[in-house]
Amino acid sequence: MAAFEDRPRSLGRGVGGTADYFVEDARISFEHADGSEFDYILDVRVAVPTDANADYPSFLGMDFLSHFRITLDFAHDLVELR
């Protein structure tokens, strides 16, 4: 965790309780079904790595996901953001 020691950090609430995180400028690129691309630029909260969160597969939280309508299609392994 030494690489994160000098970063400004905050506490936030998550699904599992309170989390220690830092804010990172991010550019997230999407490819639409028609092949066109879209960039979304925002600040994302990134959890400080710990033994407790090391196995979580995603870094996107409600600060990002709340901007979209989300459809999950498990039969086709598809996540749709509108």
mmCIF file of the N, C-alpha and C atoms, coordinates in Angstrom:
data_MODEL
# 
_entry.id   MODEL 
# 
loop_
_atom_site.group_PDB 
_atom_site.id 
_atom_site.type_symbol 
_atom_site.label_atom_id 
_atom_site.label_alt_id 
_atom_site.label_comp_id 
_atom_site.label_asym_id 
_atom_site.label_entity_id 
_atom_site.label_seq_id 
_atom_site.pdbx_PDB_ins_code 
_atom_site.Cartn_x 
_atom_site.Cartn_y 
_atom_site.Cartn_z 
_atom_site.occupancy 
_atom_site.B_iso_or_equiv 
_atom_site.pdbx_formal_charge 
_atom_site.auth_seq_id 
_atom_site.auth_comp_id 
_atom_site.auth_asym_id 
_atom_site.auth_atom_id 
_atom_site.pdbx_PDB_model_num 
ATOM 1   N N  . MET A 1 1  ? 0.813   -1.194  0.000   1.00 0.00 ? 1  MET A N  1 
ATOM 2   C CA . MET A 1 1  ? 0.000   0.000   0.000   1.00 0.00 ? 1  MET A CA 1 
ATOM 3   C C  . MET A 1 1  ? 0.856   1.257   0.000   1.00 0.00 ? 1  MET A C  1 
ATOM 4   N N  . ALA A 1 2  ? 2.142   1.143   0.037   1.00 0.00 ? 2  ALA A N  1 
ATOM 5   C CA . ALA A 1 2  ? 3.033   2.301   0.086   1.00 0.00 ? 2  ALA A CA 1 
ATOM 6   C C  . ALA A 1 2  ? 2.841   3.242   -1.092  1.00 0.00 ? 2  ALA A C  1 
ATOM 7   N N  . ALA A 1 3  ? 2.459   2.726   -2.262  1.00 0.00 ? 3  ALA A N  1 
ATOM 8   C CA . ALA A 1 3  ? 2.271   3.563   -3.438  1.00 0.00 ? 3  ALA A CA 1 
ATOM 9   C C  . ALA A 1 3  ? 1.112   4.546   -3.264  1.00 0.00 ? 3  ALA A C  1 
ATOM 10  N N  . PHE A 1 4  ? 0.243   4.295   -2.322  1.00 0.00 ? 4  PHE A N  1 
ATOM 11  C CA . PHE A 1 4  ? -0.929  5.144   -2.123  1.00 0.00 ? 4  PHE A CA 1 
ATOM 12  C C  . PHE A 1 4  ? -0.789  6.058   -0.906  1.00 0.00 ? 4  PHE A C  1 
ATOM 13  N N  . GLU A 1 5  ? 0.297   5.963   -0.214  1.00 0.00 ? 5  GLU A N  1 
ATOM 14  C CA . GLU A 1 5  ? 0.481   6.729   1.022   1.00 0.00 ? 5  GLU A CA 1 
ATOM 15  C C  . GLU A 1 5  ? 0.424   8.240   0.793   1.00 0.00 ? 5  GLU A C  1 
ATOM 16  N N  . ASP A 1 6  ? 0.933   8.741   -0.345  1.00 0.00 ? 6  ASP A N  1 
ATOM 17  C CA . ASP A 1 6  ? 1.012   10.181  -0.572  1.00 0.00 ? 6  ASP A CA 1 
ATOM 18  C C  . ASP A 1 6  ? -0.216  10.755  -1.281  1.00 0.00 ? 6  ASP A C  1 
ATOM 19  N N  . ARG A 1 7  ? -1.225  9.961   -1.534  1.00 0.00 ? 7  ARG A N  1 
ATOM 20  C CA . ARG A 1 7  ? -2.426  10.401  -2.233  1.00 0.00 ? 7  ARG A CA 1 
ATOM 21  C C  . ARG A 1 7  ? -3.444  10.947  -1.245  1.00 0.00 ? 7  ARG A C  1 
ATOM 22  N N  . PRO A 1 8  ? -4.135  12.061  -1.582  1.00 0.00 ? 8  PRO A N  1 
ATOM 23  C CA . PRO A 1 8  ? -5.233  12.525  -0.722  1.00 0.00 ? 8  PRO A CA 1 
ATOM 24  C C  . PRO A 1 8  ? -6.328  11.469  -0.688  1.00 0.00 ? 8  PRO A C  1 
ATOM 25  N N  . ARG A 1 9  ? -6.829  11.172  0.494   1.00 0.00 ? 9  ARG A N  1 
ATOM 26  C CA . ARG A 1 9  ? -7.825  10.107  0.644   1.00 0.00 ? 9  ARG A CA 1 
ATOM 27  C C  . ARG A 1 9  ? -9.019  10.604  1.429   1.00 0.00 ? 9  ARG A C  1 
ATOM 28  N N  . SER A 1 10 ? -10.124 9.899   1.241   1.00 0.00 ? 10 SER A N  1 
ATOM 29  C CA . SER A 1 10 ? -11.368 10.202  1.946   1.00 0.00 ? 10 SER A CA 1 
ATOM 30  C C  . SER A 1 10 ? -12.026 8.905   2.366   1.00 0.00 ? 10 SER A C  1 
ATOM 31  N N  . LEU A 1 11 ? -13.001 9.030   3.245   1.00 0.00 ? 11 LEU A N  1 
ATOM 32  C CA . LEU A 1 11 ? -13.813 7.876   3.620   1.00 0.00 ? 11 LEU A CA 1 
ATOM 33  C C  . LEU A 1 11 ? -15.159 7.996   2.933   1.00 0.00 ? 11 LEU A C  1 
ATOM 34  N N  . GLY A 1 12 ? -15.678 6.890   2.432   1.00 0.00 ? 12 GLY A N  1 
ATOM 35  C CA . GLY A 1 12 ? -16.978 6.878   1.780   1.00 0.00 ? 12 GLY A CA 1 
ATOM 36  C C  . GLY A 1 12 ? -17.721 5.616   2.155   1.00 0.00 ? 12 GLY A C  1 
ATOM 37  N N  . ARG A 1 13 ? -19.016 5.648   1.946   1.00 0.00 ? 13 ARG A N  1 
ATOM 38  C CA . ARG A 1 13 ? -19.832 4.481   2.273   1.00 0.00 ? 13 ARG A CA 1 
ATOM 39  C C  . ARG A 1 13 ? -20.032 3.654   1.026   1.00 0.00 ? 13 ARG A C  1 
ATOM 40  N N  . GLY A 1 14 ? -19.945 2.355   1.190   1.00 0.00 ? 14 GLY A N  1 
ATOM 41  C CA . GLY A 1 14 ? -20.153 1.432   0.092   1.00 0.00 ? 14 GLY A CA 1 
ATOM 42  C C  . GLY A 1 14 ? -21.084 0.324   0.518   1.00 0.00 ? 14 GLY A C  1 
ATOM 43  N N  . VAL A 1 15 ? -21.233 -0.663  -0.334  1.00 0.00 ? 15 VAL A N  1 
ATOM 44  C CA . VAL A 1 15 ? -22.114 -1.787  -0.040  1.00 0.00 ? 15 VAL A CA 1 
ATOM 45  C C  . VAL A 1 15 ? -21.663 -2.518  1.216   1.00 0.00 ? 15 VAL A C  1 
ATOM 46  N N  . GLY A 1 16 ? -20.358 -2.660  1.385   1.00 0.00 ? 16 GLY A N  1 
ATOM 47  C CA . GLY A 1 16 ? -19.842 -3.402  2.527   1.00 0.00 ? 16 GLY A CA 1 
ATOM 48  C C  . GLY A 1 16 ? -19.564 -2.557  3.754   1.00 0.00 ? 16 GLY A C  1 
ATOM 49  N N  . GLY A 1 17 ? -19.905 -1.277  3.722   1.00 0.00 ? 17 GLY A N  1 
ATOM 50  C CA . GLY A 1 17 ? -19.649 -0.400  4.860   1.00 0.00 ? 17 GLY A CA 1 
ATOM 51  C C  . GLY A 1 17 ? -18.812 0.787   4.425   1.00 0.00 ? 17 GLY A C  1 
ATOM 52  N N  . THR A 1 18 ? -17.941 1.252   5.305   1.00 0.00 ? 18 THR A N  1 
ATOM 53  C CA . THR A 1 18 ? -17.100 2.403   5.011   1.00 0.00 ? 18 THR A CA 1 
ATOM 54  C C  . THR A 1 18 ? -15.849 1.966   4.275   1.00 0.00 ? 18 THR A C  1 
ATOM 55  N N  . ALA A 1 19 ? -15.468 2.750   3.262   1.00 0.00 ? 19 ALA A N  1 
ATOM 56  C CA . ALA A 1 19 ? -14.280 2.429   2.472   1.00 0.00 ? 19 ALA A CA 1 
ATOM 57  C C  . ALA A 1 19 ? -13.350 3.632   2.420   1.00 0.00 ? 19 ALA A C  1 
ATOM 58  N N  . ASP A 1 20 ? -12.062 3.357   2.408   1.00 0.00 ? 20 ASP A N  1 
ATOM 59  C CA . ASP A 1 20 ? -11.029 4.360   2.248   1.00 0.00 ? 20 ASP A CA 1 
ATOM 60  C C  . ASP A 1 20 ? -10.752 4.457   0.752   1.00 0.00 ? 20 ASP A C  1 
ATOM 61  N N  . TYR A 1 21 ? -10.811 5.666   0.175   1.00 0.00 ? 21 TYR A N  1 
ATOM 62  C CA . TYR A 1 21 ? -10.619 5.793   -1.262  1.00 0.00 ? 21 TYR A CA 1 
ATOM 63  C C  . TYR A 1 21 ? -9.881  7.081   -1.595  1.00 0.00 ? 21 TYR A C  1 
ATOM 64  N N  . PHE A 1 22 ? -9.379  7.151   -2.828  1.00 0.00 ? 22 PHE A N  1 
ATOM 65  C CA . PHE A 1 22 ? -8.816  8.383   -3.351  1.00 0.00 ? 22 PHE A CA 1 
ATOM 66  C C  . PHE A 1 22 ? -9.520  8.703   -4.667  1.00 0.00 ? 22 PHE A C  1 
ATOM 67  N N  . VAL A 1 23 ? -9.493  9.968   -5.057  1.00 0.00 ? 23 VAL A N  1 
ATOM 68  C CA . VAL A 1 23 ? -10.174 10.416  -6.269  1.00 0.00 ? 23 VAL A CA 1 
ATOM 69  C C  . VAL A 1 23 ? -9.155  10.471  -7.402  1.00 0.00 ? 23 VAL A C  1 
ATOM 70  N N  . GLU A 1 24 ? -9.536  9.920   -8.534  1.00 0.00 ? 24 GLU A N  1 
ATOM 71  C CA . GLU A 1 24 ? -8.662  9.867   -9.702  1.00 0.00 ? 24 GLU A CA 1 
ATOM 72  C C  . GLU A 1 24 ? -9.413  10.427  -10.909 1.00 0.00 ? 24 GLU A C  1 
ATOM 73  N N  . ASP A 1 25 ? -8.761  11.294  -11.688 1.00 0.00 ? 25 ASP A N  1 
ATOM 74  C CA . ASP A 1 25 ? -9.348  11.744  -12.950 1.00 0.00 ? 25 ASP A CA 1 
ATOM 75  C C  . ASP A 1 25 ? -9.401  10.544  -13.879 1.00 0.00 ? 25 ASP A C  1 
ATOM 76  N N  . ALA A 1 26 ? -10.516 10.362  -14.550 1.00 0.00 ? 26 ALA A N  1 
ATOM 77  C CA . ALA A 1 26 ? -10.665 9.190   -15.406 1.00 0.00 ? 26 ALA A CA 1 
ATOM 78  C C  . ALA A 1 26 ? -11.325 9.538   -16.727 1.00 0.00 ? 26 ALA A C  1 
ATOM 79  N N  . ARG A 1 27 ? -10.932 8.809   -17.737 1.00 0.00 ? 27 ARG A N  1 
ATOM 80  C CA . ARG A 1 27 ? -11.587 8.853   -19.045 1.00 0.00 ? 27 ARG A CA 1 
ATOM 81  C C  . ARG A 1 27 ? -11.976 7.418   -19.353 1.00 0.00 ? 27 ARG A C  1 
ATOM 82  N N  . ILE A 1 28 ? -13.260 7.185   -19.474 1.00 0.00 ? 28 ILE A N  1 
ATOM 83  C CA . ILE A 1 28 ? -13.764 5.844   -19.728 1.00 0.00 ? 28 ILE A CA 1 
ATOM 84  C C  . ILE A 1 28 ? -14.359 5.843   -21.120 1.00 0.00 ? 28 ILE A C  1 
ATOM 85  N N  . SER A 1 29 ? -13.875 4.939   -21.963 1.00 0.00 ? 29 SER A N  1 
ATOM 86  C CA . SER A 1 29 ? -14.321 4.879   -23.351 1.00 0.00 ? 29 SER A CA 1 
ATOM 87  C C  . SER A 1 29 ? -15.272 3.707   -23.543 1.00 0.00 ? 29 SER A C  1 
ATOM 88  N N  . PHE A 1 30 ? -16.316 3.968   -24.313 1.00 0.00 ? 30 PHE A N  1 
ATOM 89  C CA . PHE A 1 30 ? -17.306 2.945   -24.635 1.00 0.00 ? 30 PHE A CA 1 
ATOM 90  C C  . PHE A 1 30 ? -17.383 2.796   -26.140 1.00 0.00 ? 30 PHE A C  1 
ATOM 91  N N  . GLU A 1 31 ? -17.700 1.601   -26.568 1.00 0.00 ? 31 GLU A N  1 
ATOM 92  C CA . GLU A 1 31 ? -18.000 1.376   -27.976 1.00 0.00 ? 31 GLU A CA 1 
ATOM 93  C C  . GLU A 1 31 ? -19.469 0.985   -28.077 1.00 0.00 ? 31 GLU A C  1 
ATOM 94  N N  . HIS A 1 32 ? -20.228 1.747   -28.853 1.00 0.00 ? 32 HIS A N  1 
ATOM 95  C CA . HIS A 1 32 ? -21.643 1.458   -29.058 1.00 0.00 ? 32 HIS A CA 1 
ATOM 96  C C  . HIS A 1 32 ? -21.793 0.224   -29.948 1.00 0.00 ? 32 HIS A C  1 
ATOM 97  N N  . ALA A 1 33 ? -22.960 -0.366  -29.923 1.00 0.00 ? 33 ALA A N  1 
ATOM 98  C CA . ALA A 1 33 ? -23.240 -1.541  -30.749 1.00 0.00 ? 33 ALA A CA 1 
ATOM 99  C C  . ALA A 1 33 ? -23.017 -1.250  -32.234 1.00 0.00 ? 33 ALA A C  1 
ATOM 100 N N  . ASP A 1 34 ? -23.198 0.014   -32.658 1.00 0.00 ? 34 ASP A N  1 
ATOM 101 C CA . ASP A 1 34 ? -23.005 0.363   -34.071 1.00 0.00 ? 34 ASP A CA 1 
ATOM 102 C C  . ASP A 1 34 ? -21.539 0.646   -34.417 1.00 0.00 ? 34 ASP A C  1 
ATOM 103 N N  . GLY A 1 35 ? -20.632 0.500   -33.435 1.00 0.00 ? 35 GLY A N  1 
ATOM 104 C CA . GLY A 1 35 ? -19.206 0.706   -33.667 1.00 0.00 ? 35 GLY A CA 1 
ATOM 105 C C  . GLY A 1 35 ? -18.703 2.091   -33.328 1.00 0.00 ? 35 GLY A C  1 
ATOM 106 N N  . SER A 1 36 ? -19.602 3.055   -33.098 1.00 0.00 ? 36 SER A N  1 
ATOM 107 C CA . SER A 1 36 ? -19.163 4.399   -32.736 1.00 0.00 ? 36 SER A CA 1 
ATOM 108 C C  . SER A 1 36 ? -18.642 4.387   -31.295 1.00 0.00 ? 36 SER A C  1 
ATOM 109 N N  . GLU A 1 37 ? -17.815 5.373   -30.975 1.00 0.00 ? 37 GLU A N  1 
ATOM 110 C CA . GLU A 1 37 ? -17.203 5.432   -29.645 1.00 0.00 ? 37 GLU A CA 1 
ATOM 111 C C  . GLU A 1 37 ? -17.674 6.663   -28.885 1.00 0.00 ? 37 GLU A C  1 
ATOM 112 N N  . PHE A 1 38 ? -17.632 6.551   -27.569 1.00 0.00 ? 38 PHE A N  1 
ATOM 113 C CA . PHE A 1 38 ? -18.046 7.622   -26.687 1.00 0.00 ? 38 PHE A CA 1 
ATOM 114 C C  . PHE A 1 38 ? -17.105 7.645   -25.493 1.00 0.00 ? 38 PHE A C  1 
ATOM 115 N N  . ASP A 1 39 ? -16.572 8.818   -25.161 1.00 0.00 ? 39 ASP A N  1 
ATOM 116 C CA . ASP A 1 39 ? -15.715 8.976   -23.985 1.00 0.00 ? 39 ASP A CA 1 
ATOM 117 C C  . ASP A 1 39 ? -16.494 9.688   -22.898 1.00 0.00 ? 39 ASP A C  1 
ATOM 118 N N  . TYR A 1 40 ? -16.345 9.197   -21.679 1.00 0.00 ? 40 TYR A N  1 
ATOM 119 C CA . TYR A 1 40 ? -16.983 9.788   -20.510 1.00 0.00 ? 40 TYR A CA 1 
ATOM 120 C C  . TYR A 1 40 ? -15.860 10.213  -19.585 1.00 0.00 ? 40 TYR A C  1 
ATOM 121 N N  . ILE A 1 41 ? -15.775 11.509  -19.275 1.00 0.00 ? 41 ILE A N  1 
ATOM 122 C CA . ILE A 1 41 ? -14.694 12.031  -18.445 1.00 0.00 ? 41 ILE A CA 1 
ATOM 123 C C  . ILE A 1 41 ? -15.274 12.450  -17.096 1.00 0.00 ? 41 ILE A C  1 
ATOM 124 N N  . LEU A 1 42 ? -14.689 11.945  -16.024 1.00 0.00 ? 42 LEU A N  1 
ATOM 125 C CA . LEU A 1 42 ? -15.199 12.230  -14.683 1.00 0.00 ? 42 LEU A CA 1 
ATOM 126 C C  . LEU A 1 42 ? -14.136 11.905  -13.642 1.00 0.00 ? 42 LEU A C  1 
ATOM 127 N N  . ASP A 1 43 ? -14.410 12.279  -12.416 1.00 0.00 ? 43 ASP A N  1 
ATOM 128 C CA . ASP A 1 43 ? -13.593 11.858  -11.281 1.00 0.00 ? 43 ASP A CA 1 
ATOM 129 C C  . ASP A 1 43 ? -14.201 10.577  -10.733 1.00 0.00 ? 43 ASP A C  1 
ATOM 130 N N  . VAL A 1 44 ? -13.398 9.567   -10.542 1.00 0.00 ? 44 VAL A N  1 
ATOM 131 C CA . VAL A 1 44 ? -13.891 8.330   -9.939  1.00 0.00 ? 44 VAL A CA 1 
ATOM 132 C C  . VAL A 1 44 ? -13.214 8.121   -8.594  1.00 0.00 ? 44 VAL A C  1 
ATOM 133 N N  . ARG A 1 45 ? -13.944 7.504   -7.696  1.00 0.00 ? 45 ARG A N  1 
ATOM 134 C CA . ARG A 1 45 ? -13.389 7.148   -6.391  1.00 0.00 ? 45 ARG A CA 1 
ATOM 135 C C  . ARG A 1 45 ? -12.834 5.733   -6.491  1.00 0.00 ? 45 ARG A C  1 
ATOM 136 N N  . VAL A 1 46 ? -11.563 5.597   -6.194  1.00 0.00 ? 46 VAL A N  1 
ATOM 137 C CA . VAL A 1 46 ? -10.885 4.305   -6.288  1.00 0.00 ? 46 VAL A CA 1 
ATOM 138 C C  . VAL A 1 46 ? -10.539 3.846   -4.881  1.00 0.00 ? 46 VAL A C  1 
ATOM 139 N N  . ALA A 1 47 ? -10.984 2.651   -4.530  1.00 0.00 ? 47 ALA A N  1 
ATOM 140 C CA . ALA A 1 47 ? -10.711 2.124   -3.194  1.00 0.00 ? 47 ALA A CA 1 
ATOM 141 C C  . ALA A 1 47 ? -9.225  1.875   -3.020  1.00 0.00 ? 47 ALA A C  1 
ATOM 142 N N  . VAL A 1 48 ? -8.717  2.250   -1.866  1.00 0.00 ? 48 VAL A N  1 
ATOM 143 C CA . VAL A 1 48 ? -7.330  1.939   -1.529  1.00 0.00 ? 48 VAL A CA 1 
ATOM 144 C C  . VAL A 1 48 ? -7.233  0.421   -1.384  1.00 0.00 ? 48 VAL A C  1 
ATOM 145 N N  . PRO A 1 49 ? -6.301  -0.216  -2.087  1.00 0.00 ? 49 PRO A N  1 
ATOM 146 C CA . PRO A 1 49 ? -6.206  -1.683  -2.026  1.00 0.00 ? 49 PRO A CA 1 
ATOM 147 C C  . PRO A 1 49 ? -5.912  -2.196  -0.617  1.00 0.00 ? 49 PRO A C  1 
ATOM 148 N N  . THR A 1 50 ? -6.684  -3.201  -0.224  1.00 0.00 ? 50 THR A N  1 
ATOM 149 C CA . THR A 1 50 ? -6.482  -3.868  1.058   1.00 0.00 ? 50 THR A CA 1 
ATOM 150 C C  . THR A 1 50 ? -6.694  -5.368  0.856   1.00 0.00 ? 50 THR A C  1 
ATOM 151 N N  . ASP A 1 51 ? -6.363  -6.154  1.843   1.00 0.00 ? 51 ASP A N  1 
ATOM 152 C CA . ASP A 1 51 ? -6.642  -7.593  1.764   1.00 0.00 ? 51 ASP A CA 1 
ATOM 153 C C  . ASP A 1 51 ? -8.148  -7.846  1.652   1.00 0.00 ? 51 ASP A C  1 
ATOM 154 N N  . ALA A 1 52 ? -8.951  -6.985  2.265   1.00 0.00 ? 52 ALA A N  1 
ATOM 155 C CA . ALA A 1 52 ? -10.404 -7.177  2.270   1.00 0.00 ? 52 ALA A CA 1 
ATOM 156 C C  . ALA A 1 52 ? -11.051 -6.926  0.913   1.00 0.00 ? 52 ALA A C  1 
ATOM 157 N N  . ASN A 1 53 ? -10.460 -6.056  0.062   1.00 0.00 ? 53 ASN A N  1 
ATOM 158 C CA . ASN A 1 53 ? -11.094 -5.750  -1.224  1.00 0.00 ? 53 ASN A CA 1 
ATOM 159 C C  . ASN A 1 53 ? -10.304 -6.246  -2.433  1.00 0.00 ? 53 ASN A C  1 
ATOM 160 N N  . ALA A 1 54 ? -9.261  -6.999  -2.215  1.00 0.00 ? 54 ALA A N  1 
ATOM 161 C CA . ALA A 1 54 ? -8.386  -7.431  -3.303  1.00 0.00 ? 54 ALA A CA 1 
ATOM 162 C C  . ALA A 1 54 ? -9.064  -8.312  -4.345  1.00 0.00 ? 54 ALA A C  1 
ATOM 163 N N  . ASP A 1 55 ? -10.105 -9.012  -3.980  1.00 0.00 ? 55 ASP A N  1 
ATOM 164 C CA . ASP A 1 55 ? -10.760 -9.932  -4.909  1.00 0.00 ? 55 ASP A CA 1 
ATOM 165 C C  . ASP A 1 55 ? -11.976 -9.348  -5.630  1.00 0.00 ? 55 ASP A C  1 
ATOM 166 N N  . TYR A 1 56 ? -12.302 -8.062  -5.382  1.00 0.00 ? 56 TYR A N  1 
ATOM 167 C CA . TYR A 1 56 ? -13.448 -7.467  -6.066  1.00 0.00 ? 56 TYR A CA 1 
ATOM 168 C C  . TYR A 1 56 ? -13.094 -7.190  -7.523  1.00 0.00 ? 56 TYR A C  1 
ATOM 169 N N  . PRO A 1 57 ? -13.938 -7.586  -8.482  1.00 0.00 ? 57 PRO A N  1 
ATOM 170 C CA . PRO A 1 57 ? -13.590 -7.491  -9.901  1.00 0.00 ? 57 PRO A CA 1 
ATOM 171 C C  . PRO A 1 57 ? -13.861 -6.147  -10.568 1.00 0.00 ? 57 PRO A C  1 
ATOM 172 N N  . SER A 1 58 ? -14.409 -5.156  -9.870  1.00 0.00 ? 58 SER A N  1 
ATOM 173 C CA . SER A 1 58 ? -14.804 -3.918  -10.522 1.00 0.00 ? 58 SER A CA 1 
ATOM 174 C C  . SER A 1 58 ? -14.321 -2.712  -9.753  1.00 0.00 ? 58 SER A C  1 
ATOM 175 N N  . PHE A 1 59 ? -13.998 -1.643  -10.481 1.00 0.00 ? 59 PHE A N  1 
ATOM 176 C CA . PHE A 1 59 ? -13.655 -0.395  -9.807  1.00 0.00 ? 59 PHE A CA 1 
ATOM 177 C C  . PHE A 1 59 ? -14.734 0.657   -9.980  1.00 0.00 ? 59 PHE A C  1 
ATOM 178 N N  . LEU A 1 60 ? -15.788 0.353   -10.743 1.00 0.00 ? 60 LEU A N  1 
ATOM 179 C CA . LEU A 1 60 ? -16.853 1.328   -10.966 1.00 0.00 ? 60 LEU A CA 1 
ATOM 180 C C  . LEU A 1 60 ? -17.905 1.231   -9.873  1.00 0.00 ? 60 LEU A C  1 
ATOM 181 N N  . GLY A 1 61 ? -18.163 2.346   -9.218  1.00 0.00 ? 61 GLY A N  1 
ATOM 182 C CA . GLY A 1 61 ? -19.154 2.375   -8.148  1.00 0.00 ? 61 GLY A CA 1 
ATOM 183 C C  . GLY A 1 61 ? -20.344 3.230   -8.524  1.00 0.00 ? 61 GLY A C  1 
ATOM 184 N N  . MET A 1 62 ? -21.157 3.523   -7.538  1.00 0.00 ? 62 MET A N  1 
ATOM 185 C CA . MET A 1 62 ? -22.371 4.308   -7.775  1.00 0.00 ? 62 MET A CA 1 
ATOM 186 C C  . MET A 1 62 ? -22.065 5.737   -8.228  1.00 0.00 ? 62 MET A C  1 
ATOM 187 N N  . ASP A 1 63 ? -20.889 6.287   -7.893  1.00 0.00 ? 63 ASP A N  1 
ATOM 188 C CA . ASP A 1 63 ? -20.543 7.624   -8.365  1.00 0.00 ? 63 ASP A CA 1 
ATOM 189 C C  . ASP A 1 63 ? -20.494 7.669   -9.891  1.00 0.00 ? 63 ASP A C  1 
ATOM 190 N N  . PHE A 1 64 ? -20.201 6.559   -10.546 1.00 0.00 ? 64 PHE A N  1 
ATOM 191 C CA . PHE A 1 64 ? -20.217 6.459   -11.998 1.00 0.00 ? 64 PHE A CA 1 
ATOM 192 C C  . PHE A 1 64 ? -21.526 5.874   -12.505 1.00 0.00 ? 64 PHE A C  1 
ATOM 193 N N  . LEU A 1 65 ? -21.932 4.752   -11.948 1.00 0.00 ? 65 LEU A N  1 
ATOM 194 C CA . LEU A 1 65 ? -23.089 4.020   -12.454 1.00 0.00 ? 65 LEU A CA 1 
ATOM 195 C C  . LEU A 1 65 ? -24.399 4.795   -12.321 1.00 0.00 ? 65 LEU A C  1 
ATOM 196 N N  . SER A 1 66 ? -24.477 5.724   -11.375 1.00 0.00 ? 66 SER A N  1 
ATOM 197 C CA . SER A 1 66 ? -25.721 6.477   -11.175 1.00 0.00 ? 66 SER A CA 1 
ATOM 198 C C  . SER A 1 66 ? -26.066 7.390   -12.360 1.00 0.00 ? 66 SER A C  1 
ATOM 199 N N  . HIS A 1 67 ? -25.152 7.559   -13.298 1.00 0.00 ? 67 HIS A N  1 
ATOM 200 C CA . HIS A 1 67 ? -25.406 8.383   -14.478 1.00 0.00 ? 67 HIS A CA 1 
ATOM 201 C C  . HIS A 1 67 ? -26.124 7.607   -15.590 1.00 0.00 ? 67 HIS A C  1 
ATOM 202 N N  . PHE A 1 68 ? -26.363 6.325   -15.387 1.00 0.00 ? 68 PHE A N  1 
ATOM 203 C CA . PHE A 1 68 ? -26.871 5.473   -16.452 1.00 0.00 ? 68 PHE A CA 1 
ATOM 204 C C  . PHE A 1 68 ? -28.069 4.641   -16.008 1.00 0.00 ? 68 PHE A C  1 
ATOM 205 N N  . ARG A 1 69 ? -28.855 4.213   -16.986 1.00 0.00 ? 69 ARG A N  1 
ATOM 206 C CA . ARG A 1 69 ? -29.838 3.156   -16.787 1.00 0.00 ? 69 ARG A CA 1 
ATOM 207 C C  . ARG A 1 69 ? -29.112 1.878   -17.160 1.00 0.00 ? 69 ARG A C  1 
ATOM 208 N N  . ILE A 1 70 ? -29.106 0.904   -16.272 1.00 0.00 ? 70 ILE A N  1 
ATOM 209 C CA . ILE A 1 70 ? -28.315 -0.310  -16.461 1.00 0.00 ? 70 ILE A CA 1 
ATOM 210 C C  . ILE A 1 70 ? -29.233 -1.495  -16.709 1.00 0.00 ? 70 ILE A C  1 
ATOM 211 N N  . THR A 1 71 ? -28.929 -2.242  -17.762 1.00 0.00 ? 71 THR A N  1 
ATOM 212 C CA . THR A 1 71 ? -29.645 -3.469  -18.064 1.00 0.00 ? 71 THR A CA 1 
ATOM 213 C C  . THR A 1 71 ? -28.636 -4.613  -18.056 1.00 0.00 ? 71 THR A C  1 
ATOM 214 N N  . LEU A 1 72 ? -28.939 -5.662  -17.301 1.00 0.00 ? 72 LEU A N  1 
ATOM 215 C CA . LEU A 1 72 ? -28.080 -6.846  -17.250 1.00 0.00 ? 72 LEU A CA 1 
ATOM 216 C C  . LEU A 1 72 ? -28.773 -7.990  -17.975 1.00 0.00 ? 72 LEU A C  1 
ATOM 217 N N  . ASP A 1 73 ? -28.066 -8.597  -18.909 1.00 0.00 ? 73 ASP A N  1 
ATOM 218 C CA . ASP A 1 73 ? -28.587 -9.736  -19.658 1.00 0.00 ? 73 ASP A CA 1 
ATOM 219 C C  . ASP A 1 73 ? -27.628 -10.902 -19.424 1.00 0.00 ? 73 ASP A C  1 
ATOM 220 N N  . PHE A 1 74 ? -27.902 -11.678 -18.379 1.00 0.00 ? 74 PHE A N  1 
ATOM 221 C CA . PHE A 1 74 ? -27.006 -12.772 -18.012 1.00 0.00 ? 74 PHE A CA 1 
ATOM 222 C C  . PHE A 1 74 ? -26.965 -13.871 -19.064 1.00 0.00 ? 74 PHE A C  1 
ATOM 223 N N  . ALA A 1 75 ? -28.066 -14.089 -19.762 1.00 0.00 ? 75 ALA A N  1 
ATOM 224 C CA . ALA A 1 75 ? -28.116 -15.150 -20.783 1.00 0.00 ? 75 ALA A CA 1 
ATOM 225 C C  . ALA A 1 75 ? -27.132 -14.874 -21.924 1.00 0.00 ? 75 ALA A C  1 
ATOM 226 N N  . HIS A 1 76 ? -26.867 -13.583 -22.197 1.00 0.00 ? 76 HIS A N  1 
ATOM 227 C CA . HIS A 1 76 ? -25.970 -13.219 -23.304 1.00 0.00 ? 76 HIS A CA 1 
ATOM 228 C C  . HIS A 1 76 ? -24.685 -12.540 -22.821 1.00 0.00 ? 76 HIS A C  1 
ATOM 229 N N  . ASP A 1 77 ? -24.431 -12.587 -21.499 1.00 0.00 ? 77 ASP A N  1 
ATOM 230 C CA . ASP A 1 77 ? -23.241 -11.935 -20.919 1.00 0.00 ? 77 ASP A CA 1 
ATOM 231 C C  . ASP A 1 77 ? -23.126 -10.473 -21.384 1.00 0.00 ? 77 ASP A C  1 
ATOM 232 N N  . LEU A 1 78 ? -24.202 -9.721  -21.209 1.00 0.00 ? 78 LEU A N  1 
ATOM 233 C CA . LEU A 1 78 ? -24.268 -8.352  -21.703 1.00 0.00 ? 78 LEU A CA 1 
ATOM 234 C C  . LEU A 1 78 ? -24.642 -7.390  -20.575 1.00 0.00 ? 78 LEU A C  1 
ATOM 235 N N  . VAL A 1 79 ? -23.929 -6.282  -20.517 1.00 0.00 ? 79 VAL A N  1 
ATOM 236 C CA . VAL A 1 79 ? -24.273 -5.182  -19.624 1.00 0.00 ? 79 VAL A CA 1 
ATOM 237 C C  . VAL A 1 79 ? -24.499 -3.968  -20.523 1.00 0.00 ? 79 VAL A C  1 
ATOM 238 N N  . GLU A 1 80 ? -25.663 -3.359  -20.413 1.00 0.00 ? 80 GLU A N  1 
ATOM 239 C CA . GLU A 1 80 ? -26.000 -2.220  -21.265 1.00 0.00 ? 80 GLU A CA 1 
ATOM 240 C C  . GLU A 1 80 ? -26.167 -0.987  -20.387 1.00 0.00 ? 80 GLU A C  1 
ATOM 241 N N  . LEU A 1 81 ? -25.469 0.093   -20.738 1.00 0.00 ? 81 LEU A N  1 
ATOM 242 C CA . LEU A 1 81 ? -25.585 1.365   -20.044 1.00 0.00 ? 81 LEU A CA 1 
ATOM 243 C C  . LEU A 1 81 ? -26.226 2.364   -20.991 1.00 0.00 ? 81 LEU A C  1 
ATOM 244 N N  . ARG A 1 82 ? -27.292 3.023   -20.535 1.00 0.00 ? 82 ARG A N  1 
ATOM 245 C CA . ARG A 1 82 ? -27.962 4.041   -21.362 1.00 0.00 ? 82 ARG A CA 1 
ATOM 246 C C  . ARG A 1 82 ? -27.966 5.349   -20.619 1.00 0.00 ? 82 ARG A C  1 
# 
